[in-house]
Structure formats: C-alpha cells, structure tokens
Amino acid sequence: MKENLINSHHLELPEIIQGGMGVAVSNWSLARTVSQCGELGVVSGTALDSVLVRRLQDGDLSGEVRRALAAFPDQEMVAPIVEKWFIEGGKAKDQPYRLKPMPTVKMRREEEVLTMVANFVEVSLAKEGHSGVVGINLLEKIQLPTLPSLYGAMLAGVDAVLMGGGIPLAIPAVLDALSKSAPVELKVNMVSTVTDQTHLLQFDPSVYPSLCAEALKRPQFIAVISSDILAKTLVKKASGSVDGFVVEHYDAGGHNAPPRREGAYGPRDTCNLEKLIPLGKPFWLAGGCASPQRFREAKALGARGIQVGTAFACSDESGALPEIKRDVIERHRNGTLEVITDFKASPTGYPFKRLVPTDRSVSEPCRVCDLGYLRHVYEKVDGSIAYRCPAGPRERYLASGGTEAEAEGKHCLCNGLMATIGLGQIRDGQAIPPLITFGENLSFLDSLLQPFETSYTAEQLIAHLRSEVEVEQLML
C-alpha cells in the first residue's frame, strides 16, 4: 500500500475522461480498458452493493468478482458476503434475485461492509494489470451510501472522485478525513421536516481497525457542473480542495441540471467558460463532445480535454447489454432513434435523458421501489426519519405525504437501469424492461464506423477522438 501514501494532487489527469454512466454501464471492464489506453477510466459508483450481490447470484462465472473479493484487506469481512449471496453455477434465469435491504440513514454494519466491499471490488478490478488512473463517479442525489462507498474506493486506490447531481460542498473535506481514516459525516438532504433537528450520515473507519492501519491516498475531486456560478461557489465554499470540473452541456445523457426556464433549455443554460478560466482549475467539456473536432475545439477554448459518455456506452466493453448497443447503432443509422429529455421521469426531480422504446407498450413506467437508492428522506410528525419514492406505488407514496404532481410520470430508474446491464429483476414471472439513457448526439457513429460495421472497442474510439489532436501536435 506504499503508493497510497502519495497525495494525488500533483497528478495531471488525462485529456479524455470516460463518463461514469448508469448502474455499471461504466463498469470495471470499460474503465480498465480506457485507463490502459492512457485516459481516465471511470467506474459508476451507483448501486454497486446491489450489482455485487446480483453478480454473485449469477454465479460469477468468470471468477473475477471473487478474485477481487480475495484482495480485500480483511477476509473476515468478505466471507459472510460470499456465503450469503454466491450461488454456484448461478440462479435459474426465471427466478428473481434476492434483494439486499434498501439504503437508510442509520446503516447497519452488515450493509456498511457490503457497500465498502462492493466499491473496492469495482475499483480494484478497474485498476488491475496497468499503471493508469481510475476514477469513480457518484451522485450527490444518491447520498445514503456515499461515505462507505468512498472509503471502499479509496481502499482500492482510486485516483479521482467525480460527483454531480447536486452541490457537493462537503465532499472534499470528507476525502481529506477518509485519507487519514478519520470519522466523517454528511448532513442528510431532507425533502421535508417538522423539527429543527439536523440528521447526519456518519461513518467511522476506526470501527474497522484492520482497514485503517495506514494512510490512504486522497483522490482528486472533480465536480460535475453546468454553470460557472456553481463552479465559483464550489471554489469559494467547498470544505476542501476542488481539483477540477467537468462542464456538462444539457446534450449529455443521464441526469441533466434543471433548465433556468421551466421545461426548456436555452443559451442561459450553458456555462460561460470565460468566467471559469480565471478560477485556475482544469476543466473538461462534456455533452456532445465525442468527435475529433469537438476535442480540438475544447482544447482551443482552454479546456484540459473532454469527458465522453454515450460513445463509450456503445462500445464493446461497456456494461450495457450487447443487444441494446446493436439496436441503438441500427436505429441511429435508419433514423428511428429517439432520445428525449424527460422532465418527469426521475425521482430526483432532475431532467433525465431516456431512449424512447420502439415498442411503445413498454414505455409505461415501472412503479416499484425495492432497491430504494432514489428514495426521498423526510421527517414524520414525531420527528423520526422515514422514506418515500415518487416512482414507487402511488397509493403508498400519497399516504406518506407525497403529492399527485410529484408522482406523475415517474419511472423506477433503479430497476430499469439494472435491467440495462442484464441484472434486471423478475417480478410476477416477467422481466422488468430496461430503461436506457443516452445523450442526444450520436453523430460520432457516422465517422467512427464503416457502413458494414456494427460495433467498436473503447480503444478504437479513443484513437478516433485523438486523431486530429495528434496530427495537430505533430505539426507543431
């Protein structure tokens, strides 16, 4: 662990960042390949505890998950996980996955350990066999698992933490403290309260003395933003060092920042880069940047480089099901691909890019809540903490104080995104359909692929993105 004693602030991160997408679309395999190519490979940190237990229930046929589990510093913490969740040869295809408990403010030790271990597994597999840099992407809106997730990733030597979906002012100080295995806390984001008490998420690494014998590397913190105002706020008010920014345009897939004018994006929703440059932090442009031309333009505008998501999501190494990737490429070519910004779908309240299915019969929202990552936290009349999800059963949501307007049009993102990577649940004998998110701009496919080609690797994509930049550098 000697390399973990090195502070990461001196690192100059690569020019291309692979976006941290979905639930394990940006999986360890994709991140490892990107890192091996000299860029910043990023794993998605969303719902990794559920991803781990489902991979184990599927039998971990490649053995890679168990190999990573065997590298965790305390095998006494790992053994109960394998014993509880691993199924030799995998569960029957028509049988549902067993569920882990949903995230809560006061996390039980067993769930805390599972979250740490799951993040360690994903990052350690991404870092395996090369000396490149690896990041993890977390969402401010998925707050409850954040602290043990970060610690697990840091145990695996993660080089960068990327976070958007809110204003992550407290995270830099959390990273500072976790690098010293000091206790940390975050104020819980409540949607409603009846008292003036402050509810905290707390995590103390000293509870696990076998894990905190040495200092850990403090990863760089890269905030995902959409405006120069937010960048200034983070530089001035964040609890510690913000090491850079990903500046995301509303063309990007997944969640987008809400527009200033309700229901529509416009010029005021783009970041003023001239105001960003004086902050002295490196930044990467994101959203519709997957072309050599956009890469060159980004650098000309003062950016360190670009973050690319959708183009990597379509690559061979991403966790999205192969049939989904083939369908996206085919539909783009025949002009039937339809990506919309859905202002109602996400329980977070943020706009969400989603692919409209060709079969409109599966566009009806899935209304369950058995994973719970996007549940809202609120206080009951007696001041105790409770949870509700606007994408869950409507009657239950309304009975807990939610409104019809909040529940309208919501989709269960947790289950839908799990299905996108082949880990979808079986309910009442039927598989929950995938919920697919991509960016609006897939024009990169036109120049990347020959007409007879239907797939490409992450390495091919990187070479394509770098083609004009490298020619330009040679000319200089």
C-alpha positions in Angstrom: 0.0 0.0 0.0 3.0 2.3 -0.2 1.7 4.1 -3.3 -1.4 5.0 -1.3 0.7 7.3 0.9 1.1 9.6 -2.1 -1.3 12.5 -2.2 -2.9 12.7 -5.7 -3.0 16.5 -6.0 0.2 16.5 -8.1 -1.3 14.2 -10.7 -2.2 15.7 -14.0 -5.3 13.8 -15.1 -5.5 12.8 -18.8 -7.3 14.8 -21.5 -10.1 12.2 -22.1 -12.4 11.2 -19.2 -14.7 8.3 -19.8 -18.0 9.2 -18.2 -19.3 7.4 -15.2 -22.6 6.2 -16.5 -25.7 4.4 -15.2 -25.7 1.4 -13.0 -22.4 -0.4 -14.1 -22.7 0.7 -17.7 -19.4 2.3 -16.8 -18.2 -1.0 -15.3 -14.7 -2.1 -14.3 -14.0 -3.6 -17.8 -14.7 -0.4 -19.6 -12.8 1.7 -17.1 -9.8 -0.7 -17.2 -9.6 -0.6 -21.0 -9.8 3.2 -21.0 -7.1 3.5 -18.3 -4.8 1.1 -20.2 -5.1 3.5 -23.2 -3.7 6.3 -21.0 -7.0 8.1 -20.3 -9.1 8.4 -17.2 -11.3 5.3 -16.9 -14.2 5.8 -14.5 -16.5 3.3 -12.8 -20.0 4.2 -11.9 -20.4 4.0 -8.1 -24.2 3.8 -8.3 -25.8 0.8 -6.6 -22.6 -1.2 -6.5 -23.8 -3.2 -3.5 -26.8 -4.5 -5.5 -24.6 -5.1 -8.5 -22.2 -7.2 -6.5 -24.8 -9.4 -4.9 -26.5 -10.0 -8.3 -23.2 -10.9 -9.9 -22.7 -13.4 -7.1 -26.2 -14.8 -7.5 -25.5 -15.2 -11.2 -22.6 -17.4 -10.2 -19.6 -15.1 -11.0 -18.9 -17.4 -13.9 -15.7 -15.7 -14.9 -14.4 -15.7 -11.3 -13.3 -12.1 -11.5 -15.6 -10.8 -8.7 -14.3 -13.5 -6.3 -10.7 -12.7 -7.3 -11.2 -9.1 -6.4 -13.0 -10.1 -3.1 -9.9 -12.2 -2.2 -7.8 -9.0 -2.4 -9.9 -7.1 0.1 -7.7 -6.4 3.2 -9.9 -8.2 5.7 -11.2 -11.6 4.6 -13.3 -12.0 7.7 -15.5 -9.2 6.3 -15.7 -10.8 2.9 -16.6 -14.4 3.9 -20.2 -13.7 5.1 -20.9 -11.8 1.8 -19.8 -14.8 -0.3 -21.6 -17.2 1.9 -24.9 -15.3 1.8 -25.0 -14.3 -1.9 -22.9 -16.6 -4.0 -24.8 -19.3 -6.0 -22.5 -21.9 -7.7 -23.4 -22.0 -11.4 -25.9 -19.1 -10.9 -29.6 -18.9 -10.1 -32.2 -20.1 -12.6 -32.9 -17.4 -15.3 -36.6 -17.3 -14.4 -36.0 -16.9 -10.7 -35.9 -13.4 -9.1 -32.8 -12.0 -7.5 -32.8 -12.0 -3.7 -32.7 -8.4 -2.5 -30.5 -6.7 0.0 -32.0 -4.1 2.4 -32.6 -0.7 1.0 -30.2 2.2 2.0 -31.0 4.0 5.2 -29.6 6.9 7.2 -28.5 4.6 10.1 -26.9 1.9 8.1 -26.4 -1.5 9.7 -22.8 -2.7 9.9 -23.5 -5.6 7.5 -24.8 -3.1 4.9 -21.9 -0.7 5.5 -19.4 -3.5 5.0 -21.2 -4.7 1.8 -21.1 -1.1 0.4 -17.4 -0.7 1.2 -16.5 -4.1 -0.3 -18.6 -3.6 -3.5 -16.8 -0.3 -4.2 -13.4 -1.9 -3.5 -14.2 -4.7 -5.9 -15.2 -2.4 -8.8 -12.2 -0.1 -8.4 -9.6 -2.8 -7.8 -10.8 -4.7 -11.0 -10.6 -1.5 -13.0 -7.0 -0.8 -11.7 -5.8 -4.4 -12.3 -2.9 -5.0 -14.6 -1.8 -1.5 -15.5 -0.4 1.7 -14.0 -3.1 4.1 -15.4 -5.5 6.2 -13.4 -9.0 5.2 -12.4 -11.9 7.3 -11.1 -15.3 6.7 -9.6 -18.4 8.7 -10.3 -21.0 9.2 -7.5 -24.2 11.3 -7.4 -24.9 13.9 -4.8 -28.6 12.9 -5.1 -27.8 9.3 -4.0 -26.5 10.3 -0.7 -27.1 7.5 1.8 -24.3 5.1 0.6 -21.8 7.9 -0.1 -19.4 7.6 2.9 -18.7 3.9 2.9 -18.7 3.9 -0.9 -15.9 6.5 -0.9 -13.9 4.6 1.7 -14.2 1.3 -0.2 -13.0 3.0 -3.4 -10.1 4.6 -1.6 -9.0 1.3 -0.1 -8.6 0.1 -3.7 -6.5 3.2 -4.5 -9.0 5.2 -6.6 -7.3 8.2 -8.2 -10.2 10.6 -8.7 -13.8 11.1 -7.4 -16.2 12.7 -9.8 -19.6 13.9 -8.4 -22.5 15.8 -9.8 -26.3 15.7 -9.4 -26.3 18.4 -6.8 -23.8 20.7 -5.0 -21.2 18.5 -3.3 -19.7 21.2 -1.0 -18.8 18.7 1.8 -17.1 16.0 -0.2 -13.6 17.5 -0.4 -13.2 17.5 3.4 -14.7 14.0 3.6 -11.9 12.8 1.2 -9.3 14.6 3.4 -10.6 12.9 6.5 -11.0 9.4 5.0 -7.4 9.5 3.7 -6.5 9.6 7.4 -9.2 7.1 8.4 -10.8 9.8 10.5 -14.6 9.8 11.2 -16.8 11.7 8.7 -20.3 12.9 8.5 -22.7 14.5 6.0 -25.9 16.4 6.6 -28.9 14.4 5.3 -30.8 16.1 2.5 -34.4 16.1 3.7 -37.4 16.8 1.4 -39.5 17.9 4.4 -39.0 18.4 8.2 -41.3 19.1 11.1 -38.5 19.7 13.7 -35.3 21.8 13.7 -33.0 18.8 14.3 -30.1 18.0 12.0 -29.9 14.5 10.7 -26.4 13.2 9.9 -24.9 10.4 7.9 -21.9 9.1 9.9 -19.1 6.8 9.1 -16.1 5.9 11.3 -13.3 3.9 9.7 -11.8 3.1 13.2 -14.7 0.7 13.6 -12.7 -1.5 11.2 -9.1 -1.4 12.6 -7.9 -4.0 10.1 -8.6 -1.5 7.3 -7.1 1.7 8.6 -3.5 0.8 9.7 -2.0 3.1 7.0 -2.9 6.4 5.4 -4.8 6.2 2.1 -4.2 8.3 -1.0 -6.5 11.3 -1.2 -8.1 11.2 -4.6 -8.6 14.2 -6.7 -12.1 15.7 -6.5 -13.7 16.6 -9.8 -17.1 18.3 -9.6 -19.5 17.9 -12.4 -21.2 21.2 -13.1 -23.2 23.0 -15.7 -22.6 26.7 -14.8 -19.7 29.0 -13.9 -21.8 30.2 -11.0 -21.7 26.7 -9.4 -18.0 26.4 -10.1 -17.3 29.7 -8.3 -19.5 28.6 -5.4 -17.6 25.3 -5.1 -14.2 27.0 -5.2 -15.2 29.6 -2.5 -17.4 27.5 -0.2 -16.4 23.8 -0.6 -15.0 22.3 2.6 -11.6 21.5 0.9 -9.8 21.4 -2.4 -11.8 21.1 -5.6 -9.3 19.9 -8.1 -11.2 20.4 -11.4 -14.5 20.5 -13.2 -16.4 18.5 -15.8 -18.6 21.1 -17.5 -21.6 19.3 -18.7 -23.9 20.5 -21.5 -27.6 19.5 -21.5 -27.0 17.3 -24.5 -25.4 14.8 -22.2 -27.1 11.6 -21.2 -28.4 10.6 -17.8 -29.4 13.3 -15.4 -29.1 16.9 -16.5 -29.1 20.1 -14.4 -32.6 21.7 -14.4 -33.0 24.5 -17.0 -33.4 28.1 -15.9 -36.7 28.3 -17.8 -39.1 25.6 -16.9 -39.4 22.8 -19.4 -36.9 24.0 -22.0 -33.1 24.6 -22.3 -31.7 27.7 -23.9 -28.5 29.8 -24.1 -28.6 30.7 -20.4 -28.1 27.1 -19.6 -24.6 26.9 -21.0 -21.5 27.6 -18.9 -19.6 30.8 -19.5 -16.1 29.4 -19.9 -14.5 32.9 -19.9 -15.6 33.2 -16.2 -14.5 29.6 -15.5 -10.9 30.0 -16.7 -9.8 32.6 -14.0 -10.6 30.1 -11.3 -7.4 28.3 -12.2 -8.8 24.8 -12.2 -8.5 22.3 -15.1 -11.8 21.5 -16.7 -13.2 19.1 -19.3 -16.2 19.7 -21.6 -18.9 17.1 -21.7 -22.1 16.6 -23.7 -21.9 16.0 -27.5 -18.0 16.1 -27.4 -17.3 12.6 -28.9 -15.6 13.8 -32.1 -12.0 14.8 -33.0 -13.4 18.3 -33.9 -15.0 18.8 -30.6 -11.9 17.6 -28.8 -9.8 20.1 -30.7 -12.3 22.9 -30.1 -12.5 22.1 -26.3 -8.7 22.5 -26.0 -8.8 25.7 -28.0 -11.4 27.1 -25.5 -9.0 26.4 -22.6 -10.3 23.0 -21.5 -7.9 20.3 -20.4 -9.9 18.0 -22.6 -13.3 16.3 -22.9 -15.5 13.8 -21.0 -17.2 11.3 -23.2 -20.1 9.2 -22.1 -22.5 7.9 -24.7 -19.8 6.9 -27.2 -18.2 4.8 -24.5 -21.6 3.4 -23.5 -22.0 2.0 -27.1 -18.5 0.4 -27.1 -17.9 -3.3 -26.7 -16.5 -3.1 -23.1 -19.4 -1.2 -21.6 -21.9 -3.0 -19.3 -24.9 -2.3 -21.4 -26.4 -5.4 -23.0 -24.9 -6.2 -26.4 -28.4 -6.3 -28.0 -29.1 -2.8 -26.6 -25.9 -1.4 -28.2 -26.6 -3.0 -31.5 -30.2 -1.7 -31.5 -29.0 1.9 -30.7 -26.5 1.8 -33.6 -29.1 0.4 -36.0 -31.8 2.9 -35.0 -29.3 5.8 -35.4 -28.5 4.6 -38.9 -32.1 4.2 -40.0 -33.2 7.4 -38.4 -35.6 5.9 -35.8 -33.6 6.6 -32.7 -35.5 9.0 -30.4 -33.8 10.3 -27.2 -35.9 12.7 -25.2 -35.3 14.9 -22.2 -38.0 13.7 -19.8 -38.6 16.3 -17.1 -40.8 14.0 -15.0 -39.2 10.5 -15.2 -36.6 10.7 -12.4 -37.5 10.6 -8.7 -34.7 13.1 -8.2 -36.7 15.8 -9.9 -33.8 16.4 -12.3 -34.4 16.1 -16.1 -33.4 12.7 -17.4 -32.4 11.6 -20.9 -34.1 8.4 -22.0 -34.4 6.4 -25.1 -38.0 6.0 -26.4 -38.5 2.3 -27.0 -39.6 1.1 -30.4 -42.3 -0.9 -28.7 -44.4 1.8 -27.1 -46.2 -0.8 -25.0 -43.1 -1.0 -22.7 -43.0 2.8 -22.2 -45.4 2.5 -19.2 -43.5 3.5 -16.1 -42.3 0.6 -13.8 -43.7 1.6 -10.4 -41.9 -0.4 -7.8 -39.5 0.5 -5.0 -37.5 -2.4 -3.8 -33.9 -1.1 -4.3 -34.5 2.4 -2.9 -31.5 4.4 -4.0 -33.6 7.4 -5.0 -36.0 7.4 -2.1 -36.7 10.8 -0.5 -35.9 11.2 3.2 -38.4 13.1 5.3 -39.5 13.6 8.9 -42.7 12.2 10.2 -44.9 14.1 12.6 -43.0 12.7 15.6 -39.6 13.8 14.1 -38.5 10.3 13.2 -36.9 9.6 9.8 -38.9 7.9 7.0 -38.6 7.3 3.3 -40.8 7.5 0.2 -40.2 7.3 -3.5 -42.4 9.1 -6.1 -41.7 6.2 -8.5 -43.0 3.6 -6.1 -46.6 2.5 -5.7 -48.7 5.6 -5.9 -51.0 4.9 -3.0 -48.2 4.3 -0.6 -46.4 7.5 -1.8 -49.5 9.6 -1.3 -50.2 8.1 2.1 -46.8 9.1 3.2 -47.3 12.8 2.4 -46.3 12.9 -1.3 -48.4 14.6 -3.9 -50.0 13.5 -7.2 -47.9 16.1 -9.1 -44.7 14.7 -7.7 -45.7 11.1 -8.6 -46.9 11.9 -12.1 -44.8 10.3 -14.9 -42.1 8.8 -12.7 -40.1 5.7 -13.6 -38.3 3.3 -11.4 -34.8 4.2 -12.5 -33.2 1.7 -10.1 -34.8 -1.3 -11.6 -34.8 -0.1 -15.2 -31.1 0.7 -15.2 -30.3 -2.7 -13.6 -32.1 -4.3 -16.5 -30.0 -2.4 -19.0 -26.9 -4.3 -17.8 -28.5 -7.7 -17.7 -29.2 -7.7 -13.9 -32.9 -6.9 -14.2 -35.4 -8.3 -11.7 -38.1 -10.9 -12.4 -41.4 -9.8 -11.0 -44.5 -12.0 -11.3 -42.7 -14.1 -13.8 -41.8 -11.2 -16.1 -38.5 -9.4 -16.6 -38.5 -5.7 -15.8 -37.7 -3.9 -19.1 -34.5 -1.8 -19.4 -34.6 1.9 -19.0 -32.0 3.2 -21.4 -30.3 6.6 -21.2 -28.0 8.1 -23.9 -27.0 11.6 -24.9 -28.8 13.4 -27.7 -25.9 13.5 -30.1 -24.9 10.2 -31.6 -23.3 11.7 -34.8 -20.0 10.2 -33.7 -21.2 6.9 -35.1 -21.2 8.3 -38.6 -17.4 8.9 -38.7 -16.3 6.2 -36.3 -17.9 3.2 -38.0 -17.8 2.0 -41.6 -21.2 1.2 -43.1 -20.7 -2.5 -42.6 -19.5 -2.3 -39.0 -21.9 -2.7 -36.1 -19.5 -2.5 -33.1 -16.3 -0.9 -31.9 -13.9 -1.1 -29.0 -13.1 1.6 -26.4 -9.5 1.6 -27.8 -10.8 2.4 -31.3 -13.0 5.2 -30.0 -10.0 6.8 -28.2 -7.8 6.5 -31.3 -10.6 8.2 -33.3 -11.0 11.0 -30.8 -7.3 11.7 -30.7 -6.7 11.5 -34.5 -6.9 15.3 -35.3 -5.4 16.4 -32.0 -2.3 14.2 -32.5 -1.9 15.4 -36.1 -2.1 19.0 -34.9 0.5 18.3 -32.2 2.8 16.7 -34.7 2.5 19.8 -37.0 3.6 22.0 -34.1 
